[in-house]
Amino acid sequence: MWLWPTWGGLAAFAAALLLARIRPSPGSPAAALWPGDVASAATALQAVATTSVTVTTLTFSLTVVTLQLASQQFSPRLLRRYARDSATKTVLTVLTCTFVFTITTLSFLDTKNRVPAPALLAAMVLGVTSLTAVLAFLTHIVREVRVDSMMQAVHDETATVIGMFYPAYDDPRPHSPDDLQLDEATGTTVYSTDSGFVRLVDVPALVECARRRSAVVRLNARPGDLVIARSPLATVWSSEPGAGAPEPEADGAAAAINSAVTLGYERTLDQDVAFGFRQLEDIAVKAMSPGINDPVTAAAAVGQMADLLVQLADCRLGPTVHLDRDGEPRAIVPDRDMRYYLVLACGQLKRFAAGEPTVLAALLRMLRDLAVLVHDREHAGEVRRAADAVQAALSPAVSQADAEQVHDLHRRVLIALEGHSMRAYADRSGETRSV
């Protein structure tokens, strides 16, 4: 966040040095840019500089309050999004430029010389721009602290990652690493040299590393996994018939594999779809805490996860085999399956919402939407398994009348799995789609 204001301040300093040396002679058109004398110019610059510092303090205060609100009421994993917020960076940059430009110009004022009219005009323009930026920032903050805006932003980022990194369901590449018939006894383990969460996997680098050594590399960690130094990171096999076990430490393969896997101290959404689900799940769980008790927000978060699960239903989940330019399998990158995502979306929330049928019903609506679109028997079984777990989580303390909504939606999930979509959605007055 500090980098933009720093570069902006340096640029403003350089601009002030240039403009402050331009002192139009009396009577010239440029002199009309500032009709006052040096004293009035100094007063105006001091006012702009003082105001810019005050407004900068206000902006920082609003940002800190927003971060605190997002952390305590929604999820601490949302803070990274605010740290990268371009609107906040832009406003702080404008305010920094205004302050640096005005105090630099102020230092060049001299009663013995003419007024630097162009610099003064630029300072006034920056002052007005700062006011406009702050007003826009207030509007931006009000919009960003709304929980619906937060959930939509997380949803959109996660949907983008799904589209970029998951192959289509009918992708022609090999479907399973089991087709390669790799013998675990002949593989060589590569150990991680560092610790951290897997942020990025450079698949082309892995494929090239394996191709040069006539080998096959299988990663043992996926984006979002926590890897500890000296724990297994990958396994390497020789793809040449009759070749012995490879020696990745000796030929540099171990170092190449480690460099292809970027680790960090926190998870990011760069390639980690599960992290998007985790943030939405956090919002839903926080909403169900006794201090907040907001089942409607929890149901809205479930609705965002439902749309993401529907997108995942059209993707091939699980490990992916990557080929080199000759069509030879070279790298196996693991990934999460449908069961993982369903447990992530339902697991914690169904326990916290055991006594709130509204949220359990939202989870079953999500599973009904997914049941309509599953492509294979394996995914259908996972949806049924998740629906049974949600129904079983219902607290016995819930009245029979309130529990009926949960049981009804559970039946609708099973009806959708049987292929009867219209029956699964038919209701009296939209009660199975509304909160």
N, C-alpha and C positions, 0 to 999 in steps of 0.2 A: 504493500500500500504506500510505502514511503518513497518508492522509486520515481513514480510520476511527479509528485511535488518537487522532488530534488532536481530532476532534469528541467522541470518548468521554472524553478527558481533561478537556475543557472542561465536559462535562456532569457528570462526577464532581466537579469543583471547585465547580460551582454547587450540587450536592446536598450536599456537605460543608459549605458555608457556611450552608445552611439548617438541616441537622440538628444541626450543632455548637452552634447557639444554643438548642436545646431541652434544658434541664437539669431533669429531673423532681425534684420535692421528695421528701425521704426519706419512705418509707412509701407512696408512690403506686405503682400497678401498673406504670407505665412505668419506675420506678426499679429494679424487679426485673430489667429487661433486662440490667443489668450490676451484679452483686453486689459487685464489688471497689471499691477506691479509685482515686484519680487515678494513683498510682504503678504499680499493676498495669495500669491502662489504657494508660499510656505504654509500659510494657514490651511489652504485647501489640501495640500499633500499630507499634512499632519492629520487632518480629519479622515482622509481616505486610509492612511496607514493604521490609525487607531481603530477605525471601524473594521478593517480587514482582520486585525488580530482578534477583536471581540467576536466576530462572526466565526472565525476559525475555531475558537474555543467552543462556541455553541455547536458547531458541526461535529467536533470531536465528542462532545458530551452526548449528542443525539446518537452518534454511532455506538458509543459504549453502552448506552441504555438499550439500544436495539440488540446488540450482541448479548447482553445480559438476559433480555426477554427471550430471545431465540434459544439460548442455552437452557434456561430454567423451565420454560413452559413448553418447549417443543422438543429440541434435541441438541446436545452439544456438538453433534456431527454436522449441524447446519452452519457452524461458524465459518468454516472454510469458504462457503459460498459468499458470505458477507465480506470476508477479507479480499475476495477477488472482484467485488462489486465495482464495475467501471464507473457508475454514477458517483459513488463516494470518492473515488480516485480523481475524477474530473473536477469535482467541486473543490477538493483540497488543493488541486493543482492551480485552479484559477485564483483561489485566495492567496496561495503562496506567491504566485506571480505578481499579484496586485501589491502585496506588502513589499516584496523585494524591489519591484520597479519604483514604487513611490519613495522608499527610503533612500534608494540610490539616486534618484532624481533630486531629492531634497538635499543631499550632500553636495550637489553641484550648484545650488543657488548661491548667488553672490550679489550683494547690493551694488557692487561696482560694475557688474556686467549686465547685459540684456537678459530678459527672461527666455528660457528654452521652451518656446511655445509648443513645438511639436511634442516634446516629452510630457508637458502638462496636459495636453489634449489626450495623449495616450493614457495617462494616469486616470483621467476622468472617465474615459471609456472603460478602463479596467474596473473602476469603482462601480459603474453601472452594471457591467457584466457580472461582477461578484454578487451584487444584489439579486440579479436574475437567477444566477446559479443557486444561490441559497434558497430562494423561493421554490425553484424546481426540485431541490434536494428535499425540502420539507414534504412536498407532494410525493416524491419517490419513497421516502421513509414510511409515510402513512400507508402507502400501497404495499410495501415490502413486508411490514410487520403483520399484515393479515395472514392468518394461517392458510387460507385458501391459496394465496399467492405463493407461499412457501411450498405447499404441496404440489402446485402446478409446475413450479420451476424444477423441483426434484423429478417429477414425472417426465417432463420434457427432456431433461438431460439424460435420464435413464433410457427413454425411448430412443434417443439418438444413438446411444451406445449399443442398444440391441440391434438397431439397423446396420450399424457399422461392423460389428464383430461377430454376429451370429450368422452362420450359413442358413440358407433356406431349407425347409424340411425335405425337399426333393433334391438337395445338392448331390451331384454325381460322384463326389469323392468317396473313398471307402468309408463305410459306416462305422466300423468297429476296429479298434487296434487288435482285437483278437484274430482278425483275418491275416495279420502278419505273422502269427505263430511265433512270437518271441519267447525264448526260453529264459526265465529269470535267472537260472543258474549260470548262463553264459554272458550275462550283462555285467557291466562295471558301474558302480555307483559313483556319482559326482556329488560332492558335499558343498554346501553353501559357505562362502567366505565371509558373509555379513549377515546381520539380523535385520528384520523389518517386514513390513507388509509388502506383498507383491503388487506393484503399481502397474507396470507395463511388461509385456513379453514381446520381444522383438522376434517375431516368427521368421521373417526372411533371414535374419542373422543365424538363427538356429538351423534353418534348412541349409544355408550355405556352409555352416560349420560341419554338419553331417555329410554333405555332399563331398567336400574336400577330403574327408577321411573315409569315404565309403562306409558310412555308419548310419545308424538310426538312433535318434535321441528322443527319449520320452521324459517330459517334465513330470515331476512329482508334486508340483504346487501350481496353483492357478491364481489369477488376479484376485486379490482380497485375502489370500491365505497369509498367515503369520509364519515366517520362516526364521529359524534360529540358526546362528552360525554353527557350522560343523554338523548340521543335520542334513539328511539326504535331500538333494535338490533335483537330481535327474539320474536317469540310467541310460547307458550307451551300449549299443550292440554293433558288432561288425555285420555289414550286409553282404560281405563276400563269402561264398560257400567255403567251408573248411578253414576259415581264418580263426585265429585264436581270439581270446578276450581282448578288447581294445585297452589301451593305456592312456586315458584322457589326461592324466597329470603330466605324462611325459611329452605328449605331442601338442600340448596347448589347448586341447579341447575343453578341459575343465575351466580354464580361464575364459574362453570364448563363451561358454554356456553361462557362466556367472555374469559376464558383462551383458548378455542378452536379456537378463532378468533384472529389471530395475526395482530396487527395494526402497522403502521410505518409512518414516516413523508413524505415518497415519495412512488410512485408506483413502483412495480417491476414486472418482467415477470414470477415470480415463478408459479402463477396460473392465471395470468391476460392476457388472449389472446388479449383483447382490447388494452392493453398498447402497444403491438407490432404494431397494426394498427395505434395507435396514433403517434408512432415514424415515421412510413413511411409516414403518412399524413403530419406530421410536415416537413419532408424533401421536400415533393411535394409542400407544401404551401410556404416554404422558397424559393424554386426554382422559384416560380411565383412572388416573391416580386419585386418591381421596381428596387431595387439595384442589383439584380442578373439576373432576367428575363431569365430563362433557362427552357423552356418548355420540352426539351428532357429529362432532369433529372426528371421532374415531371411525365412525361409519363413512365419512367423507374420505379419510385416508385409505380405507379398505376399497372404496370405489376407484381411487387412483391405482392401487395395486391390481385391481381386477383388469383394468385396461392393459397394464403391462403384462399380466399373465396371458391375456388373449393374444398379445403380440408374440410372446414366447411360444405359444401353441403352434405358430406357423414357422418356427425355427427348429433346426436340429440341435438338440441339447446333448450334453455329455462331451466326451473327448473327440477331438478332430484330428484326422491324419492329414498332414500337409506334404505335398509332393514337390520335387525339384523340377527344373525345366525339362528334364527328360522323362518326367512322369513317374519317377521312383519315389516311394515313401521315404521321407527323411526325418520328419519331426512329428511327435504326438503331443499335443497340448491338451491337458485335461480341462474340463469345465463342469459346471454344475448341472444336475438333472432336474426334472420336474418335481421329484419328491423334495429336493432341497428347497426349491422356491416355495412350495406349498407349506412346508414346515416353517420356513422363515416368515411367510405371510400370516400364518394362522397360529403358530405355536405359542408364543408369548401372549398374544392378544386374547386368545380363547381362555387362558388361565386367569388373566386379569379381569375379563368380562364375563366370568362364569355366572355372575348374578345379574347380568344386564342382557336380557333377550334381544334388545335392539342391535347390539354389536354382534352377537352370535348370528343373528339373522342376516346382518350385512356380510359376514364371512360366508354364509351359505349362499347368498345371492351371488357373491363373487365366484364361488365354485359352480353354481348353475351356469353362469355366463361362460365359464371355461369348459364345462361338460358338453356344451353344444358344439364346441369347435375342436375337441381332441381328435387326433388323427389315428391313433393306434390303441391297442388293448392295454399296453403298459401305462400310458398316460391316463386312460380311463380308470384303471385300477388305482392309480395314485389319487385321482379326484375322489373316488369313492372312499378311499382310506381317510382322506382329509375330512370329508363330510361326516363320516362316522365319528371321528375324533372331536369335531366341533359339537356335534349333538351330545356326545358323552360328557362334554365339559359343562353342560348346563347344570346349574346348582339345584339340588332338590328343594331349596327354599323358595324357588320361583313358583308362583301360583300356576295352576293348570291352565288358566286362561292366557296368561302371558307366555307360557311354555309352548302353547299350541302353534304360535307363529314359527318357532324354531323347528318343531317337528314337521310342520307343513312344508317349509323350505327344504328340509332334508329330503322329504319325499320328492320334491320337485327336482332336486339334483339327480336322484336316481332315475326319474322319468326322462330327464334330458340325456342321461347316459344311454338310455334305451333307444334314443333317436326320436323321441316325441317332443320336438321343440315347442310347438304351439301349446300343447298341454302343460308343459313346464312353466310357461309364462302366463297362461290364462288366469285372470283373477277378477274380482268383483269391481274394484275401483282403483286399481294401480297400487294396492297395498304391498305387493311383493316387489315393487321397484322403488318405493318411497320410504323415507325414514320418518 
